[in-house]
Amino acid sequence: MEQANKSLSHAVFSIKLHIVFVTKYRRKTLTPELLDYLREAFADCLAAWRCTLIEFGGEPDHVHLLVDIRPALDISVLINNLKTASARRTRNRFAEHLAAFY
């Protein structure tokens, strides 16, 4: 999918990040229901950062995100926020399922 360049007052940009998050110890904990929930959680978090989730995919032990970001964004802070927010939300909602693995 070709996306148009975006512009600010002094810049034209199109920045995409491919992010891969892996479960702790690569344990196969991600079910289809949990992956659907993570897609929504990541989209919500990214919207708060004025970013867009372009694509999402996952396996039982990892997820892939393709994200459209803005140039002034601190990538390390965004990644840290995505990791902590998704882990916290997932632990709260799927505590019983995850207790068997961790």
Buried (B, 14 or more C-beta within 10 A) or exposed (E): EEEEEEEEEEEEEEEEBEBEBEBEEEBEBBEEEBBEBBBEBBBEBBEEBEBBBBEBEBEBBBBEBBBBBBEEBEEEEBBEBBEEBBBEBBEEBBEEBBEEEE
